[in-house]
Amino acid sequence: MSRLFCTRTYITQVLFSRNLKGKGLNVLLVLLVVIGLLIYAKRKPREHFHYMGEIFADQAGYYVYLPAAFIYDFDGSGFSEEFIKSVGYGFSVDSVSGKIVTKYAIGVALMQAPFFLVTHGYTAVSGGQLDGFSGNYHNVPNWASWFYASMGLWLFYLFLIERVQKWVAWLSVLVVFFGTSTYFYAADNTGMSHVYSFFLFSFFIYIFNKACSHDLRWKSALLLGLISGLIVAVRPVNVLFIAMAVPYLLLLNGKRRSWILRQLSFTNMAILILAGFIMIVPQLLYWKLISGSFIHYSYGNEGFIYWKNPKLLEFWFAPLAGLFLYSPAYLLAVFALIRGIQKKQNAILLIGFIGFCYLMASWHVYFFGCSFGSRNLVEFSVLFFIPLTLWINKSKKVLQGFIASTLLISCAFTLTLMVSFGNCFYRMPLDWEAFKNLIGTGVYYQQTTNRVILPEQLYSGINCSAHKYFTINSFTTADVHVKIEGYSEKTEIALEVYKDSIMQFSSFNVYQEGQRDEENEMYYSFLLPKQAPKDAVIKVYVVNTAGDSIYMDKLAVWLR
């Protein structure tokens, strides 16, 4: 017990030493306020149980450990198929045992647990429904993301401020948050694993760097072991971060072989390994529960099928989630690694970057679903952006200004994409036209292509119930792009906003627009009702009153 108290005291001393008083705590306060407001602005309009909600699909798979453990005893036999569908099939129920089954790692749930327990207690006191999935429970990922994103950026800043000028440290914090996908996964997808790994990576770098200033003490070994174990528990592939960060930080701090060997005492290694193992035990116990074995591959047939032919170019540059395309700032970070490759620590990071990208580009879904950029690199940014930050700090003022300006422009570009993204890129990996529209048009809503409209069909187009929860009242305009052949003077394109009854109906005559533009491809903008309900449906369709045989090559809708 006394050792646990000493460890807690040590963590407090490390986090609130003289370097953190005054301006250090002011930085934390600023981050907490700014990130809190950003998350609030993003999450407040969201409905529950839909594809942009906090407990849906992958995010539900990470979260479900908490209600499963504290409410249902992992028994999901009472969950209906309709309920499983309402959370985007983020988890399932075993048809034989009735156990709740999720393929996602347990670490995110461990980190969300304090916020879940507070919410659970508040719900009990206030007389709410204690089901883990209604009301305030949907804010658990939001509160957790707010805390871990703020703390992660703060620890990253504290690490940097010991090595670079204050403005350079702030610039790097700004770029890592707004110039990569970090902001998106801190505010738009608060239940995904990335912001949690982001905090742990920053914490590891900060503590390990502190440990390099003296001999490794048992308290530091314990803390690093706990952090390392949780890093792996959040996402097993995160072990590659530890493999990169340890040698990089040792070389960055100029530690020699003799110093390193002196730290590898039996006591230190035993504490490190035991502490790390403790954090992984909950995952092993869960695997034992659902599979009968402590070691279990939960992803079934999913795997690294492209390891002989990795999709590296697509992973880096494709319109569908390409790293450098969505986060150009990462190009400068990699350039800084190449520029400083004569230093061993930079060479290690460059090899690690290429190796990690190779692995991710080998995954059977190399774009990782509805990913904004290559989301796997979110948490790694706190490591890969260090050399760039150090380079800026040592550069002459003219070069500093140029690099800083380039990075800020990159941030603006990434934020532009983020605003227009709409939570998924529903197109082919190399659809450059769609990406161009994403930059300049707005949020992609839906499209249909290659459709033949027969003479007996009066209506044909987009009427997507899957998008019924799309928050259209935050938009003012729907831009329609249609490419059509075989139309006549009576052919119309109509837009309808529907909620229980028709709230708005508008249309334009395809023939008149085509005559004016002298082509079969047309663009038209519809104004949307200002007070449309969040669950109103947008319908866009061809009105074929003339009974023509029409070929619709494309009908796409963008909201702005």
C-alpha positions, 0 to 999 in steps of 0.5 A: 500500500505504501508503495502505491502511495509513493508511486502516486506521489511520484507521478504528482511530483513528475507532472507538477514539478517546478517546470510545470508551475505557472506557465505550464499549468496555464498551458494546460488550462488553455488546452482544456478550454479550447479542446473542450469547446471544440468537442462541445461544438462538434458533438452537441448536435449529434443524435444517438444510435447513428453512424456519426454517434459516439457509440456506433460501429468501431466505437461501440466495440471499444466501449461495450466492455464497460456496460458488459462488465458493470451492468450485464456480466458480459451476458448479451442474451437480452440484446435484440438484433435491432439493438445490435444493428442500432450500434452499428454492429460494433459487437455481437452476441455469441449464439451459443453462450450468449456472451458479448463478443467484441474484436476490439482491444480492451485498453480504450475501455480501461481508459474510459472507465473512470468517466463511465463510473462517474456517469453511471453513478450520476445516472443512478442518483438522478433516476436515469436508465442504468443500461449503459447505452442511453442518455448521458452514457453517450457522453462518456467517450466525449469526456474521455477524449477531452481529458486525454487529448488535452493532457496528451498535447500538454505533455507533448508541449512540456517535452518540447519546451525543454528543448525548443523556444516557446513559440516553436513548441506551440507551433508544433502542438498546433500542427500535430493537432490541426495539421494531422487527423488528431483533431478529427479523432479527438472531436468527431470520433471520440470513441476511437482508439487514436486519441487514447494512444495519443495521450499514452505516447505523449506520456511515455515520451515525457516520462522516459525523457525524464528518466534519462536525466538520472538513473532509472528508479523503481518508481520510473520503471513502474510508471513506464511499465504501466504506460507500456502495458496500457499502450499495448492494451489499447492497440497491440500494434502500438508495441511498435511505438515502444520499439521506436521511441526507446532507442530514439530517446536514448540517442536523443539524450546521448545515453551511452551503452554503459548507462543503458546496461546499468539500468537493466537491473533485475529489479527494474526489469522485473518491475517493468515486465510485471507492471506491463503484464498487469495492464494486459491481464484484463484482455487475457481474461476476456479472451479466456471468457469468450474463446476458452483460451488466454491467447486469441486472435479476435479479428477472424479472417481479417489480416495483412493479406497485402504484405507481399504487395503493400498498397503504400502509394495508396496509403500515402497519396490516394484520395481515399484516406491518403496520409500525405494528401489529407495531412501535408504537414506529415510530408515536412515531418518525413522530410526532416527525418530524411534531412537529418538521417546522418543522426542515428536517432532520425534514421531509426525513426525513418526506418520505423515510419516506413516499416509501420506504413508498410505494415498498415498498407498490408492490411486487408482494408489498407484505408481502414474504413471511413478513415480521415487520412491514415488514422493510424499515424495520429498517435505516432505524430508526437514522435515523428514530429519531434525532429521537425520541431528541433530543425525549426528551432535551430534554423535561421529566421527566414527558414523558420518563417518559411517552414512555419508558414507552410505548416500553417497553410497545411493546417488550413488545408487539413481543416478544410477537408475535415469540415467537408468530410462528412465522416466518410469518403464514399468513393473509389480509392483513386477518385480524384474528382470526388476529392477535388469536390471535397476540397471546394464543394462541401460535405459529400452526402450520397450519389448514384451512378449508371442507372437506367430509368425506364419509361414506366418509372416516374421517379428515380434517384437518391432516397437513402434511409441510411442517412436519415440522421444526417444533421442537415440543419447545419447546412444551407445549400445542397449542390446537385451534380447530374450527368444524364442522357435521353431527357426531354423537355419535361424531365425535372430534377427534384429535391425534397426534404421530408420529415413525416410530411414534405417540408420542402419541394424544389426542382429544376428543368433538365432540358432548360439547363442542358440547353443553356450549358449545351451539354448533358452534365449540369450543376444546380444548387438548392437552398435548404430549409433553415429549421429542418429537423436533424432526422429529416431525409433529403431526397433527390430524384429524376421526375420522368413525367414524359415516360422517356428512356433515360440513362443517368450516368451520375447523380451526386449531392453535396451539402454546404 
